Amino acid sequence: MMEELSRPISPGGTARRYAGIRGQQGIVIIAAMVFIMIFAILGGALYWLVYSQTRATDTERVDVKAFNVAEAGVDAGMLDLRLDWPRHSTDVATVDDALLKTTLQDTASGLWDPKRSPVAEFLQVTIYDNVDHLTGDTTTVADSLAPKWDSNNDGQMFVDSTGNVGDDRHRILILAERQKWQLAFPANLALWAGVVDSNGQGLEIKIEDGTPPIYYDVHDAQHKGVDPQPPSDVLAATPTNFENVVSTQTRKALMKIAQDEHTYFSGATAADDASAFLASGDAGGKVVYIKSTTAVTISGNTQIGSVDEPVVCVIDTPDGSDNTWDFKGTADFYGIMVTVGNSTLRGTTGMHGAMYCSGTLANKGNGQCGEINYNAKCINNINGQYVIDVNIVPNTWEEYTLPG
């Protein structure tokens, strides 16, 4: 046994042993390299997965932002229609794209301009009628060249909005429809008054527009002070009451319209504020409601309203209040004048439309065309012109993703 242990190792055996160790080391290196390659591949794949997911998230975020900008344009268009429905060619519906863009970007700084497109393409909103611009026929197909007002008078218009954020474009197209207050002023009643107290020439009632007979309803027994012209066409009505002509519900509706349009005046300065607004030239097509606990005097010297854009002016004061309408020169009034209380007409103004006074109506002026000139067009326009709200017509929402 000792001899075997002490026997010297041959050179060939040592070499074989070292070769075995080197072989094992080579296998370890190869295995390590394989693992390194596997981890590198996995790391690269994970990197690209995270990178792709980040890019997809960024793309989705930009896409959502472009959609939100386009949707904001639709809301702005509907608000524009709500505030002033375009009933005439001179009353075009427009949205200020630049102002809306500034407002949106001030609110959300992440809404940046397009990268490869003009900055003006950030938001573009157009409003046009639901007609074919060549034939004028009503259509369900949007035609951006159609008139920018309700030319077919059907209470529907397209709102077309395109948002472009970082060259991600979204377009939303909807058909908007107005809801109107169902006002129903009497179609052929020129005047209602408890009593008419007129000066020498009488309160003259003429037919400016309308089919005879036209009526007036005055509740003093002799109908004194009324001068119908001609008497064969302007006739006394069967007596009724003020509530049947301008009901409490109608007055509440008129008050709500005025409040929504910021044309409701009350308090100590109600008369002065209302007079200034009526004389400003901005009253056409509006309801002006003056609420006061005392008598008021409304004065001016400029025309108020027109046949196409008549005014409803309501003076709402306690019974017995002696209110005064004092307009001079060419300050004719187009629309319907409603007074809860007494009312005195002064100056040289002419009333074109109709007048309803719950108390005594005194006439101290002499209009160039008669004090009350019945105008059916004014009344018809009033009965249909006030918008409650603007809604999207069901099933008309269309959304498009456009190339950048």
SEBA-235772 format. One line per 10 residues: number of its first residue (from 1); their letters; for each residue x, y, z of C-alpha. Coordinates in nm, 4 decimals, decimal comma. Example, Ala and Ser with C-alpha at 12.3 -4.5 7.8 and 13.67 -1.06 7.14 Angstrom:
REM residues 2
1) as) 1,2300:-0,4500:0,7800  1,3670:-0,1060:0,7140
//
This chain:
REM residues 404
1) mmeelsrpis) 0,0000:0,0000:0,0000  0,2761:0,2402:0,0900  0,4474:0,1503:-0,2328  0,1393:0,2570:-0,4353  0,1155:0,5902:-0,2565  0,4775:0,6674:-0,3012  0,4826:0,5702:-0,6667  0,5595:0,8815:-0,8724  0,2893:1,0215:-1,1083  0,3768:0,9923:-1,4683
11) pggtarryag) 0,3912:1,3118:-1,6805  0,1193:1,1807:-1,9053  -0,1285:1,1416:-1,6179  -0,0728:1,4970:-1,5011  -0,1446:1,6310:-1,8441  -0,4608:1,4333:-1,8708  -0,5781:1,5652:-1,5339  -0,5102:1,9307:-1,6307  -0,6910:1,8756:-1,9586  -0,9968:1,7522:-1,7696
21) irgqqgivii) -0,9987:2,0612:-1,5506  -0,9650:2,2895:-1,8524  -1,2540:2,1090:-2,0197  -1,4725:2,1628:-1,7185  -1,3801:2,5328:-1,7119  -1,4738:2,5654:-2,0807  -1,8161:2,4153:-2,0162  -1,8723:2,6626:-1,7328  -1,7744:2,9546:-1,9553  -2,0007:2,8375:-2,2346
31) aamvfimifa) -2,2874:2,7898:-1,9906  -2,2255:3,1371:-1,8469  -2,2222:3,2884:-2,1934  -2,5451:3,1113:-2,2780  -2,7062:3,2468:-1,9638  -2,5731:3,5944:-2,0389  -2,7166:3,5769:-2,3895  -3,0498:3,4549:-2,2562  -3,0669:3,7362:-2,0026  -2,9594:3,9901:-2,2654
41) ilggalywlv) -3,2320:3,8686:-2,4975  -3,4878:3,8771:-2,2163  -3,3664:4,2229:-2,1101  -3,3863:4,3524:-2,4655  -3,7309:4,2051:-2,5100  -3,8445:4,3568:-2,1810  -3,6993:4,6940:-2,2831  -3,8793:4,6901:-2,6155  -4,1965:4,5743:-2,4455  -4,1803:4,8623:-2,2007
51) ysqtratdte) -4,0797:5,1049:-2,4770  -4,3619:4,9906:-2,7027  -4,6089:5,0108:-2,4179  -4,4893:5,3623:-2,3345  -4,5203:5,4671:-2,6986  -4,8655:5,3130:-2,7185  -4,9654:5,4932:-2,3991  -4,8322:5,8245:-2,5353  -5,0131:5,7681:-2,8635  -5,3336:5,6862:-2,6819
61) rvdvkafnva) -5,2935:5,9909:-2,4589  -5,2471:6,2188:-2,7614  -5,5426:6,0522:-2,9311  -5,7618:6,1167:-2,6268  -5,6453:6,4776:-2,6101  -5,7304:6,5355:-2,9774  -6,0732:6,3810:-2,9190  -6,1329:6,6020:-2,6136  -6,0357:6,9141:-2,8083  -6,2769:6,8224:-3,0877
71) eagvdagmld) -6,5505:6,7546:-2,8311  -6,4856:7,0931:-2,6694  -6,5388:7,2487:-3,0124  -6,8768:7,0761:-3,0407  -6,9768:7,2078:-2,6973  -6,8706:7,5594:-2,7973  -7,0728:7,5383:-3,1187  -7,3838:7,4232:-2,9350  -7,3399:7,7034:-2,6801  -7,3156:7,9567:-2,9628
81) lrldwprhst) -7,6419:7,8235:-3,1072  -7,8019:7,8288:-2,7632  -7,7136:8,1930:-2,7039  -7,8127:8,3221:-3,0468  -7,9786:8,0820:-3,2887  -7,9013:8,2176:-3,6390  -8,2429:8,2832:-3,7913  -8,1290:8,5288:-4,0623  -7,8516:8,5554:-4,3186  -7,7155:8,8546:-4,1288
91) dvatvddall) -7,6966:8,6494:-3,8072  -7,4277:8,3910:-3,8874  -7,3267:8,1327:-3,6257  -6,9500:8,1330:-3,5635  -6,7086:8,0064:-3,2987  -6,3889:8,2006:-3,2262  -6,1371:7,9163:-3,2758  -5,8375:8,1215:-3,1598  -6,0062:8,2329:-2,8368  -6,1298:7,8811:-2,7633
101) kttlqdtasg) -5,7806:7,7426:-2,8291  -5,6255:7,9901:-2,5849  -5,8849:7,9058:-2,3219  -5,8288:7,5307:-2,3588  -5,4492:7,5549:-2,3531  -5,4558:7,7843:-2,0503  -5,6712:7,5282:-1,8714  -5,4702:7,2221:-1,9825  -5,1085:7,2972:-2,0720  -5,0636:6,9505:-2,2279
111) lwdpkrspva) -5,2736:7,0469:-2,5289  -4,9938:7,1399:-2,7685  -5,0075:7,2613:-3,1251  -4,9733:7,0279:-3,4256  -4,6117:6,9345:-3,5089  -4,6321:6,9236:-3,8868  -4,9434:7,1348:-3,9504  -5,0238:7,5059:-3,9142  -5,1049:7,5990:-3,5552  -5,4414:7,7330:-3,6745
121) eflqvtiydn) -5,5435:7,3691:-3,7274  -5,5329:7,3010:-3,3535  -5,9101:7,3529:-3,3457  -6,1534:7,4321:-3,6243  -6,5284:7,4601:-3,5592  -6,7837:7,5344:-3,8290  -7,1619:7,5583:-3,8041  -7,3789:7,5224:-4,1121  -7,7343:7,4376:-4,2093  -7,8635:7,0894:-4,2928
131) vdhltgdttt) -7,9171:7,1691:-4,6594  -7,7473:7,0998:-4,9902  -7,5662:7,4208:-5,0868  -7,6450:7,3698:-5,4574  -8,0162:7,2905:-5,4371  -8,1111:7,4327:-5,0974  -8,2918:7,1058:-5,0173  -8,2906:6,9744:-4,6612  -8,0515:6,6801:-4,6282  -7,9098:6,4418:-4,3678
141) vadslapkwd) -7,5650:6,4599:-4,5317  -7,3391:6,7325:-4,3968  -7,2418:6,9934:-4,6560  -6,9814:7,2339:-4,5223  -7,0623:7,4799:-4,8031  -7,4219:7,5158:-4,6809  -7,5357:7,8529:-4,5395  -7,4092:7,9381:-4,1918  -7,7596:8,0093:-4,0670  -8,0901:7,8214:-4,0394
151) snndgqmfvd) -8,1898:7,8910:-4,3997  -8,4640:7,6250:-4,4116  -8,5987:7,7338:-4,0698  -8,6342:7,3751:-3,9426  -8,4455:7,4354:-3,6170  -8,1542:7,2030:-3,7035  -7,7909:7,2800:-3,7895  -7,4656:7,0833:-3,8145  -7,1759:7,1472:-3,5755  -6,8484:7,0242:-3,7301
161) stgnvgddrh) -6,5388:7,0232:-3,5074  -6,1822:6,9030:-3,5773  -5,9136:6,8870:-3,3074  -5,5428:6,8455:-3,3933  -5,3047:6,7778:-3,1029  -4,9530:6,6744:-3,1954  -5,0798:6,5880:-3,5452  -5,3332:6,3441:-3,4080  -5,6599:6,4556:-3,5673  -6,0135:6,3872:-3,4531
171) rililaerqk) -6,3298:6,5123:-3,6191  -6,6732:6,5074:-3,4552  -6,9883:6,5913:-3,6494  -7,3306:6,6298:-3,4889  -7,6711:6,7635:-3,5882  -7,7983:7,0132:-3,3309  -8,1640:7,0887:-3,2707  -8,3171:7,3818:-3,0827  -8,5962:7,3598:-2,8269  -8,8204:7,6660:-2,8154
181) wqlafpanla) -9,0368:7,8274:-2,5562  -9,3948:7,7712:-2,6620  -9,5108:8,1303:-2,6227  -9,8613:8,1889:-2,7526  -9,9580:8,5544:-2,7631  -10,3015:8,6161:-2,9216  -10,2676:8,6121:-3,2987  -10,5168:8,8900:-3,3756  -10,5352:9,1023:-3,0600  -10,3777:9,4461:-3,1009
191) lwagvvdsng) -10,4629:9,5856:-2,7574  -10,5781:9,4729:-2,4169  -10,6297:9,7316:-2,1415  -10,8425:9,7724:-1,8324  -10,9180:10,1346:-1,9237  -10,7916:10,3636:-2,1990  -10,7474:10,7263:-2,0922  -10,6465:10,9061:-2,4096  -10,5864:11,2664:-2,5015  -10,7933:11,4506:-2,7631
201) qgleikiedg) -10,7042:11,2608:-3,0781  -10,7601:10,9206:-2,9170  -10,5441:10,6090:-2,9072  -10,5275:10,5107:-3,2710  -10,5117:10,1437:-3,3687  -10,4131:10,0528:-3,7249  -10,3326:9,7329:-3,9117  -9,9756:9,7430:-4,0364  -9,9556:9,3732:-4,1209  -10,2295:9,1153:-4,0738
211) tppiyydvhd) -10,5605:8,9956:-4,2069  -10,8717:9,1754:-4,0784  -11,0562:9,1657:-3,8562  -10,8119:9,2679:-3,5823  -10,9460:9,3196:-3,2310  -10,8913:9,5374:-2,9262  -11,0187:9,4578:-2,5780  -11,0808:9,7535:-2,3452  -11,2792:9,7173:-2,0250  -11,4350:10,0573:-1,9728
221) aqhkgvdpqp) -11,7968:10,0509:-2,0802  -11,7739:10,3129:-2,3571  -11,4297:10,2080:-2,4920  -11,3418:10,5754:-2,4628  -11,0172:10,7009:-2,6031  -10,9802:10,4259:-2,8667  -10,9728:10,5340:-3,2302  -10,9829:10,2202:-3,4533  -10,8694:10,2742:-3,8147  -11,0617:10,1692:-4,0099
231) psdvlaatpt) -11,3516:10,0837:-3,7784  -11,4683:9,8150:-4,0210  -11,1418:9,6186:-3,9784  -11,0416:9,6981:-3,6183  -11,3195:9,5755:-3,3918  -11,3951:9,5632:-3,0212  -11,3420:9,2146:-2,8761  -11,5677:9,0257:-2,6415  -11,4373:9,1229:-2,2960  -11,1984:8,8780:-2,1363
241) nfenvvstqt) -10,9397:8,9102:-1,8586  -10,5701:8,9870:-1,8558  -10,4790:8,6365:-1,7373  -10,6194:8,4911:-2,0584  -10,3996:8,7236:-2,2665  -10,0715:8,7125:-2,0722  -10,1000:8,4350:-1,8162  -9,8920:8,4076:-1,5005  -9,7197:8,1067:-1,6551  -9,6310:8,3077:-1,9661
251) rkalmkiaqd) -9,4885:8,5865:-1,7517  -9,2789:8,3324:-1,5596  -9,1488:8,1933:-1,8895  -9,0621:8,5437:-2,0085  -8,8857:8,6158:-1,6806  -8,6803:8,2949:-1,7142  -8,5840:8,3808:-2,0725  -8,4709:8,7291:-1,9635  -8,2749:8,5911:-1,6689  -8,0970:8,3402:-1,8934
261) ehtyfsgata) -8,0097:8,6145:-2,1427  -7,9096:8,8673:-1,8735  -8,1857:9,1052:-1,9797  -8,3707:9,0922:-1,6484  -8,3591:9,4220:-1,4573  -8,4626:9,4730:-1,0967  -8,3813:9,6843:-0,7949  -8,3298:10,0569:-0,7562  -8,1617:10,1044:-1,0960  -8,3953:9,8778:-1,2958
271) addasaflas) -8,5512:10,1618:-1,5006  -8,2195:10,3268:-1,5899  -8,0502:9,9956:-1,6726  -8,3417:9,8803:-1,8879  -8,3615:10,2149:-2,0687  -7,9906:10,2019:-2,1473  -8,0155:9,8479:-2,2825  -8,3234:9,9192:-2,4936  -8,1538:10,2254:-2,6435  -7,8235:10,0433:-2,7039
281) gdaggkvvyi) -7,9349:9,8723:-3,0249  -7,8759:9,5256:-2,8732  -8,2351:9,4577:-2,7687  -8,3528:9,3128:-3,1021  -8,4875:8,9595:-3,0602  -8,4686:8,9765:-2,6793  -8,7051:8,9610:-2,3854  -8,6539:9,2608:-2,1572  -8,8113:9,2095:-1,8168  -8,8285:9,4994:-1,5659
291) ksttavtisg) -8,9303:9,3982:-1,2137  -8,9901:9,6755:-0,9625  -9,1856:9,7369:-0,6431  -9,2518:10,0948:-0,7549  -9,3510:10,2685:-1,0796  -9,0797:10,2988:-1,3456  -9,0120:10,5324:-1,6378  -8,8489:10,3863:-1,9480  -8,7126:10,6458:-2,1902  -8,4984:10,6869:-2,4997
301) ntqigsvdep) -8,4910:10,8130:-2,8567  -8,3733:10,5230:-3,0767  -8,5674:10,2503:-3,2547  -8,6163:9,9311:-3,0548  -8,6240:9,5970:-3,2374  -8,7462:9,5269:-3,5886  -9,0060:9,3117:-3,7627  -8,7545:9,0270:-3,7975  -8,6183:9,0679:-3,4445  -8,9053:9,1979:-3,2314
311) vvcvidtpdg) -8,8712:9,2678:-2,8604  -9,0923:9,1585:-2,5731  -9,0764:9,4239:-2,3011  -9,2443:9,3397:-1,9693  -9,2899:9,6051:-1,6996  -9,3911:9,4114:-1,3883  -9,5014:9,6414:-1,1046  -9,7741:9,6305:-0,8380  -10,1335:9,6969:-0,9457  -10,2013:10,0709:-0,9609
321) sdntwdfkgt) -9,8369:10,1672:-1,0306  -9,8230:10,4540:-1,2815  -9,5455:10,3518:-1,5208  -9,4340:10,5664:-1,8160  -9,3038:10,4726:-2,1608  -9,1372:10,7903:-2,2865  -8,9661:10,7470:-2,6239  -8,9272:11,0344:-2,8659  -8,8353:11,1071:-3,2253  -8,7867:10,7982:-3,4408
331) adfygimvtv) -8,7832:10,5619:-3,1430  -9,0524:10,3264:-3,2685  -9,0990:10,0002:-3,0808  -9,1299:9,6674:-3,2655  -9,2694:9,3807:-3,0626  -9,5094:9,3319:-2,7732  -9,5306:9,5647:-2,4760  -9,6705:9,4056:-2,1561  -9,7418:9,6135:-1,8468  -9,8566:9,4767:-1,5126
341) gnstlrgttg) -9,9920:9,7954:-1,3560  -10,0824:10,1238:-1,5278  -9,8941:10,2614:-1,8247  -9,8639:10,6018:-1,9924  -9,7417:10,6426:-2,3499  -9,5526:10,9676:-2,4054  -9,3467:11,1131:-2,6869  -9,3926:11,0498:-3,0569  -9,3069:10,6821:-3,0702  -9,5223:10,4313:-3,2580
351) mhgamycsgt) -9,5902:10,0805:-3,1271  -9,5568:9,8121:-3,3986  -9,6937:9,4791:-3,2880  -9,9300:9,4748:-2,9908  -9,9728:9,6143:-2,6392  -10,1255:9,4537:-2,3312  -10,1759:9,6519:-2,0081  -10,3431:9,5050:-1,7001  -10,4502:9,8477:-1,5686  -10,5145:10,1913:-1,7174
361) lankgngqcg) -10,3416:10,2813:-2,0419  -10,3009:10,6564:-2,0844  -10,2028:10,8083:-2,4175  -10,0189:11,1422:-2,3984  -9,8292:11,1287:-2,7256  -9,8986:11,1171:-3,0968  -9,7001:10,8658:-3,2992  -9,6359:10,9448:-3,6636  -9,8024:10,6186:-3,7733  -10,0588:10,5851:-3,4982
371) einynakcin) -9,9865:10,4734:-3,1468  -10,0509:10,1001:-3,1982  -9,9794:9,9520:-3,5411  -10,0832:9,5870:-3,5279  -9,8159:9,3693:-3,6912  -9,8813:8,9955:-3,7226  -9,5222:8,9244:-3,8347  -9,3855:9,0637:-3,5091  -9,6198:8,8480:-3,3029  -9,5500:8,5328:-3,5050
381) ningqyvidv) -9,1751:8,5855:-3,4783  -9,2045:8,6313:-3,1030  -9,4078:8,3124:-3,0620  -9,1280:8,1063:-3,2166  -8,7941:8,2771:-3,1612  -8,6873:8,2057:-2,8025  -8,4604:7,9053:-2,7531  -8,4708:7,7030:-2,4306  -8,1819:7,4743:-2,5152  -7,9902:7,3087:-2,7974
391) nivpntweey) -7,9567:6,9286:-2,8000  -7,7937:6,6677:-3,0210  -8,0411:6,4959:-3,2502  -8,0364:6,1249:-3,1514  -7,8144:5,8967:-3,3617  -7,6378:6,1822:-3,5415  -7,3021:6,1711:-3,3554  -7,0248:6,0862:-3,6036  -6,6575:6,0522:-3,5075  -6,3614:6,0286:-3,7427
401) tlpg) -5,9865:5,9733:-3,6915  -5,8084:6,1662:-3,9644  -5,4522:6,1233:-4,0992  -5,2027:6,3628:-3,9435
//
